[in-house]
């Protein structure tokens, strides 16, 4: 009933089907590996993004601390300048008081005479 050619064609088609099935399985395996690689890369990227955010936050914190330190420095410099001015005024006041005391002493001695 079946000719040898038909049976040979069926055998060849079955062999081709097995070959294509094996290739499809290979592609599926490769695709699965690629999906695993993609998931790993996505995880690594997410971790890297979190690390980058952490570094940026640390840099912003450092910048804020530097700004605060600069403000403290400016405030201290102003207070130091003011203290210097106050000290100079105190020296002038002391000199003036010393001169006034000397003048009063001289007047008192003259009044005693």
N, CA, C and O atoms as CSV, one atom per row, in Angstrom:
chain,resi,resn,atom,element,x,y,z
A,1,UNK,N,N,0.832,-1.190,0.000
A,1,UNK,CA,C,0.000,0.000,0.000
A,1,UNK,C,C,0.868,1.240,0.000
A,1,UNK,O,O,0.703,2.099,-0.866
A,2,UNK,N,N,1.805,1.364,0.964
A,2,UNK,CA,C,2.716,2.510,0.959
A,2,UNK,C,C,3.882,2.226,0.057
A,2,UNK,O,O,4.471,1.146,0.079
A,3,UNK,N,N,4.196,3.207,-0.727
A,3,UNK,CA,C,5.361,3.027,-1.590
A,3,UNK,C,C,6.609,3.297,-0.770
A,3,UNK,O,O,6.536,3.978,0.253
A,4,UNK,N,N,7.718,2.794,-1.183
A,4,UNK,CA,C,8.973,3.019,-0.488
A,4,UNK,C,C,9.308,4.486,-0.413
A,4,UNK,O,O,9.926,4.915,0.561
A,5,UNK,N,N,8.934,5.263,-1.383
A,5,UNK,CA,C,9.224,6.675,-1.415
A,5,UNK,C,C,8.427,7.399,-0.348
A,5,UNK,O,O,8.943,8.295,0.319
A,6,UNK,N,N,7.167,7.010,-0.186
A,6,UNK,CA,C,6.330,7.655,0.813
A,6,UNK,C,C,6.856,7.376,2.220
A,6,UNK,O,O,6.917,8.270,3.063
A,7,UNK,N,N,7.232,6.129,2.453
A,7,UNK,CA,C,7.773,5.760,3.756
A,7,UNK,C,C,9.099,6.481,4.008
A,7,UNK,O,O,9.369,6.941,5.117
A,8,UNK,N,N,9.900,6.568,2.983
A,8,UNK,CA,C,11.172,7.290,3.131
A,8,UNK,C,C,10.915,8.760,3.441
A,8,UNK,O,O,11.608,9.364,4.259
A,9,UNK,N,N,9.914,9.323,2.781
A,9,UNK,CA,C,9.550,10.711,3.051
A,9,UNK,C,C,9.097,10.876,4.497
A,9,UNK,O,O,9.457,11.848,5.161
A,10,UNK,N,N,8.299,9.910,4.985
A,10,UNK,CA,C,7.838,9.968,6.384
A,10,UNK,C,C,9.020,9.881,7.349
A,10,UNK,O,O,9.076,10.616,8.335
A,11,UNK,N,N,9.957,8.986,7.066
A,11,UNK,CA,C,11.135,8.830,7.928
A,11,UNK,C,C,11.956,10.114,7.914
A,11,UNK,O,O,12.400,10.583,8.962
A,12,UNK,N,N,12.157,10.683,6.725
A,12,UNK,CA,C,12.911,11.941,6.617
A,12,UNK,C,C,12.191,13.060,7.363
A,12,UNK,O,O,12.826,13.864,8.045
A,13,UNK,N,N,10.873,13.112,7.234
A,13,UNK,CA,C,10.099,14.158,7.928
A,13,UNK,C,C,10.184,13.973,9.437
A,13,UNK,O,O,10.296,14.947,10.182
A,14,UNK,N,N,10.130,12.714,9.890
A,14,UNK,CA,C,10.255,12.429,11.328
A,14,UNK,C,C,11.640,12.847,11.823
A,14,UNK,O,O,11.768,13.429,12.900
A,15,UNK,N,N,12.673,12.549,11.037
A,15,UNK,CA,C,14.029,12.952,11.402
A,15,UNK,C,C,14.146,14.478,11.447
A,15,UNK,O,O,14.760,15.035,12.357
A,16,UNK,N,N,13.560,15.134,10.473
A,16,UNK,CA,C,13.574,16.605,10.439
A,16,UNK,C,C,12.840,17.171,11.650
A,16,UNK,O,O,13.283,18.142,12.264
A,17,UNK,N,N,11.694,16.539,11.989
A,17,UNK,CA,C,10.932,16.979,13.165
A,17,UNK,C,C,11.759,16.824,14.433
A,17,UNK,O,O,11.751,17.714,15.284
A,18,UNK,N,N,12.476,15.705,14.575
A,18,UNK,CA,C,13.324,15.494,15.753
A,18,UNK,C,C,14.439,16.544,15.802
A,18,UNK,O,O,14.749,17.102,16.854
A,19,UNK,N,N,15.027,16.790,14.633
A,19,UNK,CA,C,16.100,17.777,14.549
A,19,UNK,C,C,15.578,19.165,14.946
A,19,UNK,O,O,16.218,19.875,15.722
A,20,UNK,N,N,14.408,19.545,14.407
A,20,UNK,CA,C,13.821,20.843,14.727
A,20,UNK,C,C,13.422,20.913,16.197
A,20,UNK,O,O,13.570,21.957,16.832
A,21,UNK,N,N,12.920,19.812,16.738
A,21,UNK,CA,C,12.554,19.769,18.157
A,21,UNK,C,C,13.799,19.955,19.027
A,21,UNK,O,O,13.762,20.673,20.027
A,22,UNK,N,N,14.895,19.308,18.642
A,22,UNK,CA,C,16.146,19.453,19.392
A,22,UNK,C,C,16.642,20.899,19.310
A,22,UNK,O,O,17.095,21.457,20.309
A,23,UNK,N,N,16.556,21.503,18.124
A,23,UNK,CA,C,16.964,22.894,17.968
A,23,UNK,C,C,16.078,23.817,18.801
A,23,UNK,O,O,16.563,24.759,19.427
A,24,UNK,N,N,14.762,23.535,18.801
A,24,UNK,CA,C,13.828,24.329,19.596
A,24,UNK,C,C,14.146,24.206,21.084
A,24,UNK,O,O,14.126,25.196,21.815
A,25,UNK,N,N,14.440,22.981,21.524
A,25,UNK,CA,C,14.827,22.783,22.929
A,25,UNK,C,C,16.102,23.556,23.251
A,25,UNK,O,O,16.225,24.139,24.329
A,26,UNK,N,N,17.044,23.560,22.318
A,26,UNK,CA,C,18.293,24.289,22.512
A,26,UNK,C,C,18.021,25.791,22.614
A,26,UNK,O,O,18.591,26.484,23.458
A,27,UNK,N,N,17.134,26.283,21.731
A,27,UNK,CA,C,16.778,27.699,21.770
A,27,UNK,C,C,16.075,28.032,23.078
A,27,UNK,O,O,16.333,29.075,23.677
A,28,UNK,N,N,15.174,27.135,23.528
A,28,UNK,CA,C,14.472,27.359,24.800
A,28,UNK,C,C,15.461,27.409,25.953
A,28,UNK,O,O,15.343,28.246,26.847
A,29,UNK,N,N,16.436,26.509,25.930
A,29,UNK,CA,C,17.462,26.486,26.985
A,29,UNK,C,C,18.274,27.783,26.956
A,29,UNK,O,O,18.546,28.385,27.994
A,30,UNK,N,N,18.655,28.200,25.740
A,30,UNK,CA,C,19.407,29.450,25.618
A,30,UNK,C,C,18.572,30.626,26.098
A,30,UNK,O,O,19.075,31.509,26.793
A,31,UNK,N,N,17.301,30.638,25.728
A,31,UNK,CA,C,16.404,31.717,26.147
A,31,UNK,C,C,16.261,31.735,27.667
A,31,UNK,O,O,16.268,32.801,28.284
A,32,UNK,N,N,16.132,30.569,28.260
A,32,UNK,CA,C,16.032,30.489,29.721
A,32,UNK,C,C,17.299,31.050,30.368
A,32,UNK,O,O,17.233,31.780,31.357
A,33,UNK,N,N,18.468,30.693,29.788
A,33,UNK,CA,C,19.732,31.225,30.305
A,33,UNK,C,C,19.791,32.731,30.169
A,33,UNK,O,O,20.251,33.430,31.072
A,34,UNK,N,N,19.317,33.233,29.019
A,34,UNK,CA,C,19.300,34.683,28.815
A,34,UNK,C,C,18.363,35.367,29.797
A,34,UNK,O,O,18.668,36.446,30.305
A,35,UNK,N,N,17.220,34.740,30.064
A,35,UNK,CA,C,16.285,35.316,31.032
A,35,UNK,C,C,16.904,35.347,32.424
A,35,UNK,O,O,16.728,36.309,33.171
A,36,UNK,N,N,17.637,34.275,32.769
A,36,UNK,CA,C,18.333,34.266,34.064
A,36,UNK,C,C,19.396,35.353,34.109
A,36,UNK,O,O,19.538,36.046,35.116
A,37,UNK,N,N,20.153,35.506,33.005
A,37,UNK,CA,C,21.167,36.564,32.934
A,37,UNK,C,C,20.518,37.939,33.060
A,37,UNK,O,O,21.043,38.829,33.730
A,38,UNK,N,N,19.355,38.101,32.401
A,38,UNK,CA,C,18.642,39.379,32.473
A,38,UNK,C,C,18.207,39.663,33.906
A,38,UNK,O,O,18.353,40.783,34.396
A,39,UNK,N,N,17.667,38.633,34.581
A,39,UNK,CA,C,17.239,38.820,35.972
A,39,UNK,C,C,18.430,39.181,36.853
A,39,UNK,O,O,18.324,40.050,37.719
A,40,UNK,N,N,19.563,38.518,36.633
A,40,UNK,CA,C,20.770,38.817,37.405
A,40,UNK,C,C,21.238,40.242,37.127
A,40,UNK,O,O,21.572,40.986,38.049
A,41,UNK,N,N,21.261,40.617,35.843
A,41,UNK,CA,C,21.693,41.973,35.480
A,41,UNK,C,C,20.747,43.012,36.066
A,41,UNK,O,O,21.191,44.063,36.528
A,42,UNK,N,N,19.453,42.730,36.050
A,42,UNK,CA,C,18.473,43.654,36.627
A,42,UNK,C,C,18.706,43.801,38.126
A,42,UNK,O,O,18.642,44.905,38.668
A,43,UNK,N,N,18.977,42.684,38.788
A,43,UNK,CA,C,19.275,42.739,40.224
A,43,UNK,C,C,20.531,43.542,40.508
A,43,UNK,O,O,20.567,44.354,41.432
A,44,UNK,N,N,21.566,43.307,39.699
A,44,UNK,CA,C,22.812,44.058,39.879
A,44,UNK,C,C,22.600,45.538,39.615
A,44,UNK,O,O,23.133,46.384,40.333
A,45,UNK,N,N,21.821,45.852,38.585
A,45,UNK,CA,C,21.534,47.247,38.265
A,45,UNK,C,C,20.772,47.912,39.416
A,45,UNK,O,O,21.060,49.045,39.799
A,46,UNK,N,N,19.806,47.188,39.949
A,46,UNK,CA,C,19.034,47.728,41.075
A,46,UNK,C,C,19.944,47.990,42.270
A,46,UNK,O,O,19.838,49.020,42.936
A,47,UNK,N,N,20.840,47.040,42.530
A,47,UNK,CA,C,21.790,47.213,43.638
A,47,UNK,C,C,22.700,48.407,43.375
A,47,UNK,O,O,22.979,49.191,44.282
A,48,UNK,N,N,23.163,48.545,42.128
A,48,UNK,CA,C,24.045,49.661,41.769
A,48,UNK,C,C,23.308,50.988,41.924
A,48,UNK,O,O,23.879,51.963,42.412
A,49,UNK,N,N,22.033,51.028,41.509
A,49,UNK,CA,C,21.247,52.255,41.651
A,49,UNK,C,C,21.086,52.616,43.121
A,49,UNK,O,O,21.186,53.786,43.493
A,50,UNK,N,N,20.835,51.607,43.961
A,50,UNK,CA,C,20.703,51.867,45.399
A,50,UNK,C,C,22.026,52.378,45.971
A,50,UNK,O,O,22.043,53.300,46.787
A,51,UNK,N,N,23.129,51.774,45.535
A,51,UNK,CA,C,24.446,52.225,46.009
A,51,UNK,C,C,24.706,53.661,45.559
A,51,UNK,O,O,25.220,54.475,46.327
A,52,UNK,N,N,24.350,53.965,44.317
A,52,UNK,CA,C,24.543,55.319,43.795
A,52,UNK,C,C,23.715,56.316,44.587
A,52,UNK,O,O,24.205,57.389,44.941
A,53,UNK,N,N,22.458,55.969,44.869
A,53,UNK,CA,C,21.601,56.850,45.672
A,53,UNK,C,C,22.221,57.071,47.044
A,53,UNK,O,O,22.216,58.190,47.558
A,54,UNK,N,N,22.754,56.011,47.638
A,54,UNK,CA,C,23.373,56.126,48.955
A,54,UNK,C,C,24.573,57.066,48.911
A,54,UNK,O,O,24.745,57.900,49.800
A,55,UNK,N,N,25.402,56.933,47.878
A,55,UNK,CA,C,26.574,57.802,47.745
A,55,UNK,C,C,26.136,59.249,47.561
A,55,UNK,O,O,26.710,60.157,48.161
A,56,UNK,N,N,25.115,59.463,46.727
A,56,UNK,CA,C,24.614,60.826,46.490
A,56,UNK,C,C,24.085,61.411,47.800
A,56,UNK,O,O,24.345,62.573,48.113
A,57,UNK,N,N,23.343,60.606,48.567
A,57,UNK,CA,C,22.820,61.091,49.856
A,57,UNK,C,C,23.957,61.440,50.805
A,57,UNK,O,O,23.900,62.447,51.511
A,58,UNK,N,N,24.998,60.596,50.819
A,58,UNK,CA,C,26.156,60.879,51.680
A,58,UNK,C,C,26.846,62.172,51.244
A,58,UNK,O,O,27.255,62.976,52.081
A,59,UNK,N,N,26.972,62.366,49.933
A,59,UNK,CA,C,27.602,63.593,49.430
A,59,UNK,C,C,26.770,64.814,49.809
A,59,UNK,O,O,27.324,65.848,50.183
A,60,UNK,N,N,25.444,64.702,49.715
A,60,UNK,CA,C,24.587,65.823,50.091
A,60,UNK,C,C,24.726,66.113,51.588
A,60,UNK,O,O,24.757,67.273,51.999
A,61,UNK,N,N,24.809,65.059,52.395
A,61,UNK,CA,C,24.985,65.239,53.841
A,61,UNK,C,C,26.319,65.932,54.129
A,61,UNK,O,O,26.387,66.836,54.962
A,62,UNK,N,N,27.373,65.505,53.438
A,62,UNK,CA,C,28.691,66.128,53.623
A,62,UNK,C,C,28.635,67.590,53.210
A,62,UNK,O,O,29.189,68.454,53.891
A,63,UNK,N,N,27.961,67.872,52.087
A,63,UNK,CA,C,27.834,69.256,51.619
A,63,UNK,C,C,27.114,70.107,52.672
A,63,UNK,O,O,27.512,71.241,52.940
A,64,UNK,N,N,26.060,69.554,53.259
A,64,UNK,CA,C,25.318,70.293,54.295
A,64,UNK,C,C,26.206,70.556,55.503
A,64,UNK,O,O,26.171,71.636,56.091
A,65,UNK,N,N,27.012,69.541,55.869
A,65,UNK,CA,C,27.909,69.722,57.012
A,65,UNK,C,C,28.969,70.781,56.719
A,65,UNK,O,O,29.316,71.582,57.587
A,66,UNK,N,N,29.477,70.776,55.491
A,66,UNK,CA,C,30.469,71.794,55.102
A,66,UNK,C,C,29.842,73.182,55.160
A,66,UNK,O,O,30.452,74.125,55.664
A,67,UNK,N,N,28.609,73.305,54.635
A,67,UNK,CA,C,27.918,74.600,54.688
A,67,UNK,C,C,27.729,75.057,56.130
A,67,UNK,O,O,27.959,76.221,56.456
A,68,UNK,N,N,27.304,74.121,57.000
A,68,UNK,CA,C,27.106,74.469,58.413
A,68,UNK,C,C,28.434,74.873,59.053
A,68,UNK,O,O,28.487,75.824,59.832
A,69,UNK,N,N,29.506,74.146,58.722
A,69,UNK,CA,C,30.827,74.478,59.278
A,69,UNK,C,C,31.281,75.857,58.795
A,69,UNK,O,O,31.857,76.631,59.559
A,70,UNK,N,N,31.018,76.158,57.526
A,70,UNK,CA,C,31.387,77.486,57.008
A,70,UNK,C,C,30.588,78.587,57.696
A,70,UNK,O,O,31.122,79.661,57.974
A,71,UNK,N,N,29.310,78.325,57.971
A,71,UNK,CA,C,28.500,79.310,58.697
A,71,UNK,C,C,29.028,79.487,60.116
A,71,UNK,O,O,29.118,80.609,60.615
A,72,UNK,N,N,29.377,78.371,60.769
A,72,UNK,CA,C,29.949,78.457,62.116
A,72,UNK,C,C,31.255,79.242,62.088
A,72,UNK,O,O,31.514,80.062,62.969
A,73,UNK,N,N,32.079,78.987,61.068
A,73,UNK,CA,C,33.355,79.690,60.939
A,73,UNK,C,C,33.126,81.190,60.777
A,73,UNK,O,O,33.791,82.002,61.419
A,74,UNK,N,N,32.180,81.545,59.913
A,74,UNK,CA,C,31.885,82.966,59.699
A,74,UNK,C,C,31.384,83.608,60.991
A,74,UNK,O,O,31.764,84.731,61.323
A,75,UNK,N,N,30.534,82.894,61.710
A,75,UNK,CA,C,30.014,83.417,62.980
A,75,UNK,C,C,31.151,83.601,63.992
A,75,UNK,O,O,31.227,84.620,64.678
A,76,UNK,N,N,32.028,82.604,64.071
A,76,UNK,CA,C,33.157,82.707,65.006
A,76,UNK,C,C,34.099,83.847,64.614
A,76,UNK,O,O,34.602,84.565,65.478
A,77,UNK,N,N,34.336,84.010,63.310
A,77,UNK,CA,C,35.200,85.113,62.861
A,77,UNK,C,C,34.575,86.453,63.230
A,77,UNK,O,O,35.272,87.372,63.660
A,78,UNK,N,N,33.267,86.561,63.061
A,78,UNK,CA,C,32.578,87.808,63.422
A,78,UNK,C,C,32.694,88.064,64.924
A,78,UNK,O,O,32.981,89.180,65.358
A,79,UNK,N,N,32.463,87.002,65.711
A,79,UNK,CA,C,32.551,87.159,67.173
A,79,UNK,C,C,33.976,87.504,67.599
A,79,UNK,O,O,34.180,88.297,68.518
A,80,UNK,N,N,34.961,86.905,66.926
A,80,UNK,CA,C,36.355,87.197,67.241
A,80,UNK,C,C,36.690,88.646,66.899
A,80,UNK,O,O,37.361,89.336,67.667
A,81,UNK,N,N,36.223,89.091,65.761
A,81,UNK,CA,C,36.442,90.492,65.369
A,81,UNK,C,C,35.788,91.421,66.388
A,81,UNK,O,O,36.388,92.406,66.817
A,82,UNK,N,N,34.559,91.099,66.768
A,82,UNK,CA,C,33.854,91.927,67.757
A,82,UNK,C,C,34.584,91.912,69.096
A,82,UNK,O,O,34.693,92.945,69.758
A,83,UNK,N,N,35.088,90.737,69.498
A,83,UNK,CA,C,35.834,90.655,70.760
A,83,UNK,C,C,37.100,91.499,70.684
A,83,UNK,O,O,37.482,92.143,71.661
A,84,UNK,N,N,37.753,91.496,69.514
A,84,UNK,CA,C,38.946,92.338,69.340
A,84,UNK,C,C,38.598,93.809,69.458
A,84,UNK,O,O,39.313,94.573,70.108
A,85,UNK,N,N,37.493,94.209,68.827
A,85,UNK,CA,C,37.049,95.604,68.929
A,85,UNK,C,C,36.701,95.957,70.370
A,85,UNK,O,O,37.040,97.038,70.850
A,86,UNK,N,N,36.019,95.032,71.062
A,86,UNK,CA,C,35.667,95.263,72.470
A,86,UNK,C,C,36.925,95.399,73.323
A,86,UNK,O,O,36.985,96.240,74.220
A,87,UNK,N,N,37.940,94.561,73.040
A,87,UNK,CA,C,39.190,94.626,73.804
A,87,UNK,C,C,39.897,95.956,73.556
A,87,UNK,O,O,40.426,96.567,74.485
A,88,UNK,N,N,39.903,96.401,72.298
A,88,UNK,CA,C,40.523,97.703,71.997
A,88,UNK,C,C,39.788,98.820,72.721
A,88,UNK,O,O,40.417,99.741,73.242
A,89,UNK,N,N,38.467,98.747,72.757
A,89,UNK,CA,C,37.687,99.767,73.475
A,89,UNK,C,C,37.995,99.713,74.969
A,89,UNK,O,O,38.107,100.748,75.625
A,90,UNK,N,N,38.131,98.502,75.498
A,90,UNK,CA,C,38.450,98.358,76.924
A,90,UNK,C,C,39.826,98.957,77.229
A,90,UNK,O,O,40.012,99.582,78.274
A,91,UNK,N,N,40.784,98.770,76.327
A,91,UNK,CA,C,42.117,99.360,76.519
A,91,UNK,C,C,42.003,100.884,76.514
A,91,UNK,O,O,42.590,101.560,77.359
A,92,UNK,N,N,41.236,101.425,75.547
A,92,UNK,CA,C,41.062,102.889,75.490
A,92,UNK,C,C,40.362,103.383,76.759
A,92,UNK,O,O,40.756,104.397,77.335
A,93,UNK,N,N,39.319,102.661,77.193
A,93,UNK,CA,C,38.602,103.060,78.415
A,93,UNK,C,C,39.538,103.015,79.627
A,93,UNK,O,O,39.494,103.892,80.490
A,94,UNK,N,N,40.380,101.986,79.678
A,94,UNK,CA,C,41.329,101.866,80.798
A,94,UNK,C,C,42.337,103.002,80.763
A,94,UNK,O,O,42.647,103.598,81.794
A,95,UNK,N,N,42.848,103.300,79.570
A,95,UNK,CA,C,43.794,104.419,79.451
A,95,UNK,C,C,43.133,105.728,79.851
A,95,UNK,O,O,43.736,106.555,80.534
A,96,UNK,N,N,41.897,105.910,79.426
A,96,UNK,CA,C,41.168,107.132,79.765
A,96,UNK,C,C,40.942,107.205,81.279
A,96,UNK,O,O,41.111,108.254,81.901
A,97,UNK,N,N,40.556,106.061,81.849
A,97,UNK,CA,C,40.322,106.040,83.303
A,97,UNK,C,C,41.624,106.279,84.060
A,97,UNK,O,O,41.636,106.956,85.087
A,98,UNK,N,N,42.715,105.723,83.551
A,98,UNK,CA,C,44.017,105.926,84.184
A,98,UNK,C,C,44.410,107.403,84.126
A,98,UNK,O,O,44.902,107.975,85.099
A,99,UNK,N,N,44.175,108.004,82.950
A,99,UNK,CA,C,44.470,109.436,82.820
A,99,UNK,C,C,43.570,110.249,83.736
A,99,UNK,O,O,44.033,111.200,84.366
A,100,UNK,N,N,42.312,109.901,83.823
A,100,UNK,CA,C,41.372,110.623,84.706
A,100,UNK,C,C,41.796,110.464,86.163
A,100,UNK,O,O,41.756,111.416,86.942
A,101,UNK,N,N,42.206,109.236,86.519
A,101,UNK,CA,C,42.658,109.005,87.898
A,101,UNK,C,C,43.909,109.821,88.206
A,101,UNK,O,O,44.031,110.388,89.291
A,102,UNK,N,N,44.838,109.882,87.254
A,102,UNK,CA,C,46.063,110.673,87.454
A,102,UNK,C,C,45.708,112.141,87.598
A,102,UNK,O,O,46.271,112.843,88.439
A,103,UNK,N,N,44.766,112.611,86.770
A,103,UNK,CA,C,44.346,114.012,86.836
A,103,UNK,C,C,43.705,114.304,88.200
A,103,UNK,O,O,43.990,115.323,88.830
A,104,UNK,N,N,42.833,113.384,88.639
A,104,UNK,CA,C,42.176,113.579,89.938
A,104,UNK,C,C,43.195,113.538,91.084
A,104,UNK,O,O,43.072,114.282,92.057
A,105,UNK,N,N,44.175,112.686,90.964
A,105,UNK,CA,C,45.209,112.599,91.994
A,105,UNK,C,C,45.969,113.911,92.079
A,105,UNK,O,O,46.246,114.423,93.164
A,106,UNK,N,N,46.303,114.448,90.899
A,106,UNK,CA,C,47.029,115.724,90.867
A,106,UNK,C,C,46.151,116.818,91.474
A,106,UNK,O,O,46.634,117.616,92.278
A,107,UNK,N,N,44.889,116.866,91.108
A,107,UNK,CA,C,43.973,117.882,91.646
A,107,UNK,C,C,43.842,117.727,93.166
A,107,UNK,O,O,43.836,118.705,93.914
A,108,UNK,N,N,43.737,116.464,93.594
A,108,UNK,CA,C,43.608,116.221,95.051
A,108,UNK,C,C,44.869,116.676,95.783
A,108,UNK,O,O,44.774,117.286,96.848
A,109,UNK,N,N,46.031,116.394,95.238
A,109,UNK,CA,C,47.270,116.828,95.866
A,109,UNK,C,C,47.375,118.340,95.882
A,109,UNK,O,O,47.870,118.922,96.847
A,110,UNK,N,N,46.911,118.977,94.818
A,110,UNK,CA,C,46.969,120.448,94.765
A,110,UNK,C,C,45.982,121.037,95.785
A,110,UNK,O,O,46.251,122.073,96.394
A,111,UNK,N,N,44.861,120.376,95.958
A,111,UNK,CA,C,43.891,120.885,96.925
A,111,UNK,C,C,44.415,120.718,98.345
A,111,UNK,O,O,44.086,121.520,99.219
A,112,UNK,N,N,45.211,119.707,98.586
A,112,UNK,CA,C,45.777,119.482,99.920
A,112,UNK,C,C,46.810,120.562,100.277
A,112,UNK,O,O,47.017,120.846,101.456
A,113,UNK,N,N,47.433,121.142,99.310
A,113,UNK,CA,C,48.477,122.131,99.551
A,113,UNK,C,C,47.894,123.395,99.991
A,113,UNK,O,O,48.621,124.355,100.245
